[in-house]
Amino acid sequence: MTAVIDDILSRARQAKRSLGRSTAAERDLALERIASAIEQREAAILAANEGDMARARTGGISGSMLDRLRLDSQRVRAIAESVRAVRGLPDPLGEERSLGVRPNGLRVFKRRAALGVIAVVYEARPNVTVECAALCIKSGNALVLRGGREAMASNRALAEAVREGLSSAGLSVDCVQLVSETGREHVAALLGATGRVDLCIPRGGASLMAMVDEHAKVPVIRHGQGICHVYLDETADEAMAVAIAHNAKVQRPGVCNAMETLLVHRAHLASGLFAKVARSLQGAGVVIHADERSGEALARADADFIAARAEDWDTEYLALEVAVRVVDSLDEALDHIATHGTEHTASIVTADGARAERFLREVEASCVLWNASTRFNDGGELGLGAEIGISTSRMHAWGPMGLRELTAEKYVVYGEGQVRG
C-alpha cells in the first residue's frame, strides 16, 4: 500500500459514511451543481485537454486513442448533460421489495444499498471521470479514480469541477477523488486494497487487464476488449445491412462497441449485397481484412483488401479496419462468435424472426441486437443516463453498468421481539 493510496482510501471511507447520511435531494443538488460547474469551467477544461492532446501527439499515441482523448465544446456540453441525465433518474437507494411475512411474524424486505468505495482504473477518455462520478454520487458510493497519464490534465480539470459541485451542495469533496500520480504502483495498491476497496472496475486494453490478473485481491468487474460482431444473415434487408455495418464500424471506430468483425452469409456474394457493404465501408476509408471467399469477391471488383490472418479474428482494431468472413449458415456464424467473441456485443441483421431469436438466445454477449448497430450497447443509449463501463464479466453485472448495478440488495427485517428457538 502506497502512502498516497492509503490516505485517499482513508478519506474515501469517511466520505462514504457521510454520503450514506445524505438524502436523494441533496445528491441530486450536487449533480446539478456539478453540471453547472463543468459548463462554467469549459474554457479551463478545453485548455487542459489541448495540453494533453499536444503531449499525446508528440508521444505517438494512436489515432483512435487521440479521438477518445479529445474534448471540444460539444463534448464538454454532452458531459454536463450526462450528469443531468443521471440526476433525472429514480433514486436506486429508494428501492425496497417485500419478501413477505414469516410464520413467526417477521416482516422481511430487501432494500438497495451502495456497494461502498469503488475504484475505477481507466485510459484516455476524460468523460469517464465525470460519468463515473455522477453515477457513484447518485448511488451513494465513494469513488477513487485513476486515469491514464495521457489524460491527466483533462481529468484534473474535470475532477475540480466535480469537487466544486459537491462542496457547493454541502457534500464531502472526498466522495470523489482522483489519483494524480501516474506510477503503476498506485494501480497495484488499489487492486490489492482488501477491506478498503469494495469493487475495482478496470477499463482498458490487454496490458491493463494483465496487471489486474497479476495484482487483484479486491473484487473486480472487468470492462475489457470489445471484439464486436455483425452477422448479415441470408435474409438481411439490403439497405438495412449497408446502413448497420457502416454505422457499427464508421460512426466512431475507436470505441469498444464498434464492429470489429463482419460475418456475411455466402448468399450475399452472389446477390451483390456484400459488394455494396464493402463499397460503403471502403468509401469511408475502412481497410478490409478479408478471408478467402470475401477476398475473391473484392478482387473481382478490383477493390483493395488485406488477406485476413488467423489473428485478425481476435483483434480489436479500434480504427477504420474490419475483419470480414463469409459463412455458410447461422450455425457457422454462431460458432465463430463463440470462438472469437469477448462477450461484449453482437448483432444480427435478418428478416427471419426465428433465426433472430435463436441468435439472441445463443450468443453469449453482454448485449445482443436484432437489426440494430452494435453502437447502441451504451448506457446512455439504453436509458441508463450514463455508464461506469460495459462489464464483460457476469458477476454481478453484464453489459453497461448504471445506477442499479452500483448497488446491492441487503435484507431488512422488522420484528416485534421474536427470538429464535
C-alpha positions in Angstrom: 0.0 0.0 0.0 1.5 3.3 -1.0 1.2 6.4 1.3 -0.8 8.2 -1.4 -3.4 5.4 -1.8 -3.6 4.9 2.0 -4.5 8.5 2.5 -7.0 8.6 -0.3 -8.8 5.4 0.8 -9.0 6.6 4.4 -10.7 9.8 3.3 -12.9 7.8 0.9 -14.2 5.5 3.7 -15.2 8.6 5.8 -16.8 10.3 2.8 -18.8 7.1 2.1 -20.4 7.3 5.6 -21.3 11.0 5.1 -22.7 10.2 1.7 -24.8 7.5 3.3 -26.4 10.0 5.5 -27.4 12.3 2.6 -30.8 12.5 1.1 -31.7 11.9 -2.6 -32.5 15.6 -2.9 -29.0 16.5 -1.6 -27.3 14.2 -4.0 -29.4 15.5 -6.9 -28.5 19.0 -6.0 -24.8 18.1 -6.1 -25.3 16.7 -9.6 -26.9 19.9 -10.8 -24.1 21.9 -9.3 -21.5 19.7 -10.9 -23.1 20.1 -14.4 -23.1 23.8 -13.9 -19.5 23.9 -12.8 -18.5 21.9 -15.9 -20.2 24.4 -18.1 -18.7 27.4 -16.3 -15.2 25.9 -16.4 -15.4 24.9 -20.1 -12.5 27.2 -21.2 -10.2 25.8 -18.5 -11.2 22.2 -19.3 -10.6 22.7 -23.0 -7.2 24.3 -22.3 -6.2 21.4 -20.1 -7.3 19.0 -22.8 -5.4 20.8 -25.5 -2.2 20.3 -23.4 -3.0 16.6 -23.1 -3.6 16.4 -26.9 -0.3 18.1 -27.7 1.7 15.8 -25.4 -0.2 12.8 -26.9 0.6 13.7 -30.5 4.3 14.1 -29.7 4.2 10.8 -27.8 3.0 8.9 -30.9 -0.4 7.9 -29.5 -2.7 6.1 -32.0 -5.5 8.0 -33.8 -8.2 6.1 -32.0 -6.7 7.0 -28.6 -6.5 10.6 -29.7 -10.2 10.6 -30.6 -11.0 9.2 -27.2 -8.9 11.8 -25.5 -10.1 14.8 -27.5 -12.6 17.3 -26.0 -14.4 20.2 -27.7 -17.3 22.4 -26.7 -19.9 19.9 -27.9 -18.3 17.1 -25.9 -18.0 19.2 -22.8 -21.6 20.2 -23.1 -22.5 16.5 -23.6 -20.6 15.6 -20.4 -22.6 18.2 -18.4 -25.9 16.9 -19.9 -24.9 13.3 -19.0 -24.7 14.4 -15.4 -28.2 16.0 -15.6 -29.5 12.8 -17.2 -28.3 10.8 -14.2 -29.8 13.4 -11.9 -33.2 12.8 -13.5 -33.2 9.1 -12.9 -35.0 7.4 -10.0 -33.1 7.1 -6.8 -31.8 3.5 -6.7 -31.4 3.6 -2.9 -35.2 4.2 -2.6 -36.0 0.7 -3.9 -37.4 -1.8 -1.5 -39.3 -5.0 -2.1 -41.2 -7.2 0.3 -40.4 -10.9 0.6 -43.5 -11.4 2.8 -44.3 -12.2 6.4 -42.8 -15.2 8.1 -44.9 -17.6 10.2 -43.4 -16.0 13.4 -44.5 -12.5 12.3 -41.2 -11.3 11.0 -41.6 -8.9 8.0 -38.8 -9.4 5.5 -37.7 -6.9 2.9 -34.8 -6.4 0.5 -33.5 -2.8 0.2 -30.9 -1.4 -2.2 -27.7 -0.1 -0.7 -24.5 1.3 -2.0 -21.6 -1.0 -2.7 -19.1 1.2 -0.7 -15.8 2.5 -2.1 -15.4 1.9 -5.8 -12.1 2.3 -7.6 -12.1 2.9 -11.4 -8.9 2.5 -13.4 -9.2 3.7 -17.0 -7.4 5.1 -20.0 -7.6 8.1 -22.3 -11.3 9.1 -22.0 -11.8 12.2 -19.8 -15.6 11.9 -19.9 -15.3 8.7 -17.9 -14.1 10.9 -14.9 -17.4 12.7 -14.8 -19.8 9.9 -15.7 -18.4 7.6 -13.0 -18.6 10.5 -10.5 -22.2 11.2 -11.3 -23.3 7.5 -11.1 -21.4 7.0 -7.8 -22.8 10.1 -6.1 -26.3 9.3 -7.1 -26.0 5.7 -5.9 -24.3 6.6 -2.6 -20.8 5.3 -3.4 -17.4 6.9 -2.7 -15.2 6.9 -5.8 -11.5 6.8 -6.4 -10.4 7.5 -10.0 -7.1 6.6 -11.6 -7.0 7.7 -15.2 -4.2 7.3 -17.7 -1.3 9.7 -17.8 -2.3 10.8 -21.3 -5.4 12.4 -20.0 -4.2 13.6 -16.6 -4.6 17.4 -17.1 -8.1 16.9 -18.5 -9.1 14.6 -15.7 -7.8 17.1 -13.1 -9.8 19.9 -14.6 -13.0 17.8 -14.7 -12.4 16.4 -11.2 -12.1 20.0 -9.9 -15.5 20.8 -11.3 -16.9 17.7 -9.7 -15.5 18.6 -6.3 -16.7 22.2 -6.6 -20.2 20.9 -7.2 -20.0 18.6 -4.2 -18.8 21.4 -2.0 -21.4 23.9 -3.1 -24.1 21.3 -2.3 -22.7 20.6 1.2 -21.4 17.1 0.5 -17.8 16.0 1.2 -15.4 16.6 -1.7 -13.7 13.3 -0.8 -16.7 11.5 -2.2 -14.8 11.7 -5.5 -11.0 11.6 -5.5 -8.5 11.5 -8.4 -5.2 9.8 -8.1 -2.9 12.4 -9.7 0.3 10.3 -9.6 0.8 8.2 -12.6 3.0 5.4 -11.3 1.6 1.9 -11.8 2.4 1.1 -8.2 -0.7 3.1 -7.3 -2.8 0.9 -9.5 -1.4 -2.2 -7.9 -2.1 -0.6 -4.5 -5.8 -0.1 -5.4 -6.1 -3.6 -6.7 -4.6 -5.0 -3.5 -6.5 -2.9 -1.0 -8.6 -5.7 0.6 -11.2 -4.4 3.1 -10.8 -0.8 1.8 -11.9 -1.0 -1.8 -15.2 -2.8 -2.2 -15.1 -3.0 -6.0 -12.5 -2.2 -8.7 -13.6 -1.6 -12.3 -10.7 -1.6 -14.8 -11.4 -0.2 -18.2 -8.7 -0.7 -20.8 -6.7 -2.9 -23.0 -4.7 -6.1 -22.7 -1.8 -4.6 -20.7 -4.1 -3.2 -18.0 -6.0 -6.5 -17.8 -2.8 -8.4 -17.4 -1.9 -6.1 -14.5 -5.4 -6.8 -13.0 -4.8 -10.6 -13.3 -1.4 -10.2 -11.5 -2.4 -7.9 -8.7 -6.1 -8.0 -8.0 -7.1 -9.1 -4.5 -10.3 -7.0 -4.3 -13.5 -7.8 -6.2 -13.1 -6.9 -9.9 -15.6 -6.4 -12.7 -13.7 -6.4 -15.9 -14.5 -4.0 -18.7 -12.3 -5.4 -21.3 -11.9 -5.8 -25.1 -14.8 -5.4 -27.4 -14.4 -7.7 -30.3 -17.9 -7.0 -31.6 -19.6 -8.9 -34.4 -22.3 -8.1 -37.0 -23.8 -11.0 -38.9 -25.6 -10.4 -42.2 -28.0 -13.3 -42.4 -29.2 -14.8 -45.7 -32.5 -12.8 -45.4 -30.9 -9.5 -44.4 -32.6 -6.4 -46.0 -30.0 -4.8 -48.3 -30.4 -1.2 -47.3 -30.5 -2.1 -43.6 -27.4 -4.3 -43.9 -25.4 -1.5 -45.5 -26.5 1.1 -43.0 -25.9 -1.0 -39.9 -22.5 -2.3 -41.0 -21.4 1.2 -41.9 -22.6 2.8 -38.7 -21.2 0.0 -36.5 -17.7 0.5 -37.9 -17.5 4.1 -39.0 -19.6 6.2 -36.7 -16.9 6.1 -34.0 -14.3 3.4 -34.7 -12.1 3.9 -31.6 -14.7 2.7 -29.0 -15.3 -0.7 -27.5 -18.8 -1.2 -29.1 -17.6 -0.6 -32.7 -17.8 -3.6 -35.0 -14.5 -5.4 -35.5 -15.7 -8.5 -37.4 -18.3 -8.6 -40.1 -19.8 -12.1 -40.9 -21.5 -12.4 -44.2 -23.8 -15.2 -45.4 -22.4 -16.7 -48.6 -25.7 -15.8 -50.5 -24.7 -12.2 -50.4 -21.6 -12.8 -52.6 -23.9 -13.6 -55.5 -26.7 -11.2 -54.6 -24.4 -8.2 -54.6 -25.2 -7.1 -51.1 -21.6 -7.7 -49.9 -20.2 -5.6 -52.7 -22.5 -2.7 -51.6 -21.5 -3.1 -48.0 -17.8 -3.2 -48.9 -18.1 -0.1 -51.1 -19.8 1.7 -48.2 -17.1 0.8 -45.8 -14.2 1.5 -48.1 -15.7 4.8 -49.1 -15.3 5.8 -45.5 -11.7 4.7 -45.5 -12.1 1.3 -43.9 -9.4 -1.2 -44.5 -10.9 -4.7 -45.0 -9.1 -7.8 -43.8 -10.8 -10.4 -46.0 -11.0 -14.1 -45.7 -10.5 -16.2 -48.9 -14.1 -16.0 -50.2 -14.7 -12.4 -49.5 -11.2 -11.5 -50.8 -12.1 -13.3 -54.1 -15.2 -11.2 -54.4 -13.3 -8.0 -53.7 -10.6 -8.9 -56.2 -13.3 -9.4 -58.9 -14.5 -5.9 -58.2 -10.9 -4.5 -58.4 -11.3 -3.5 -54.7 -8.3 -3.2 -52.3 -8.1 -5.5 -49.3 -5.7 -7.3 -47.0 -5.8 -11.1 -46.7 -7.0 -11.9 -43.3 -4.7 -13.8 -41.0 -5.7 -16.0 -38.0 -5.0 -13.3 -35.5 -7.5 -10.9 -37.2 -10.4 -12.7 -35.8 -9.1 -11.9 -32.3 -8.1 -8.3 -33.0 -9.8 -5.2 -31.5 -8.7 -2.7 -34.2 -10.2 0.5 -32.6 -9.6 2.0 -36.0 -11.0 2.1 -39.5 -10.3 -1.6 -40.1 -12.5 -4.6 -40.1 -12.2 -8.4 -40.5 -14.6 -10.0 -42.9 -15.5 -13.7 -43.1 -18.0 -15.5 -45.3 -20.1 -18.2 -43.6 -22.4 -20.8 -44.9 -25.0 -20.7 -42.2 -26.3 -19.2 -38.9 -24.6 -22.2 -37.2 -21.2 -21.2 -38.6 -21.7 -17.6 -37.6 -22.7 -18.7 -34.0 -19.6 -20.9 -33.8 -17.3 -18.1 -35.0 -18.7 -15.7 -32.4 -18.4 -18.3 -29.6 -14.8 -18.9 -30.5 -13.6 -15.3 -31.1 -16.1 -13.0 -29.3 -15.3 -11.3 -26.0 -18.8 -11.5 -24.7 -19.3 -7.8 -25.4 -21.7 -7.1 -28.3 -23.1 -8.9 -31.3 -25.8 -8.0 -33.8 -27.7 -10.0 -36.4 -29.3 -8.4 -39.5 -32.2 -10.6 -40.7 -35.8 -10.7 -41.8 -36.3 -14.1 -40.2 -37.7 -13.8 -36.7 -36.9 -17.4 -35.7 -33.2 -17.0 -36.7 -33.0 -13.7 -34.9 -34.4 -15.2 -31.7 -32.0 -18.1 -31.9 -29.1 -15.6 -32.3 -30.4 -13.5 -29.3 -30.7 -16.6 -27.2 -27.5 -18.4 -28.0 -24.9 -15.6 -28.4 -23.1 -15.1 -25.1 -22.6 -11.3 -25.1 -23.5 -8.5 -22.7 -25.7 -7.0 -25.4 -27.2 -8.8 -28.4 -29.2 -6.9 -31.1 -31.5 -7.6 -33.9 -31.4 -5.2 -36.9 -29.5 -2.6 -35.0 -26.0 -1.3 -34.8 -23.6 -2.5 -32.1 -23.0 1.2 -31.2 -26.2 1.0 -29.1 -24.5 -1.0 -26.4 -24.1 2.1 -24.4 -25.5 3.2 -21.1 -26.9 6.5 -22.4 -28.4 4.9 -25.4 -30.1 2.1 -23.3 -31.7 4.6 -20.9 -29.2 4.4 -18.0 -28.2 8.1 -18.3 -24.5 7.2 -18.3 -22.4 4.1 -17.6 -19.5 3.4 -15.3 -18.4 1.0 -18.0 -19.6 -2.1 -20.0 -19.0 -5.2 -18.0 -17.6 -8.2 -19.8 -17.9 -10.2 -16.6 -21.2 -11.7 -15.4 -21.0 -11.2 -11.7 -22.9 -9.3 -10.7 -23.4 -7.1 -13.8 -23.1 -7.8 -17.5 -23.2 -5.0 -20.0 -23.5 -1.3 -19.3 -23.4 -0.6 -15.6 -25.7 2.2 -14.4 -27.1 3.1 -11.0 -28.7 -0.2 -10.1 -25.5 -2.1 -11.0 -23.7 0.1 -8.4 -25.9 -1.2 -5.6 -26.6 -4.5 -3.9 -29.7 -5.7 -2.0 -29.5 -6.1 1.7 -32.1 -7.8 3.9 -34.2 -5.6 6.2 -36.2 -7.4 8.8 -38.9 -5.9 11.1 -39.7 -7.8 14.3 -41.7 -7.4 17.5 -39.4 -9.1 19.9 -39.1 -12.5 18.1 -36.2 -14.8 19.2 -35.1 -18.0 17.5 -35.8 -21.2 19.4 
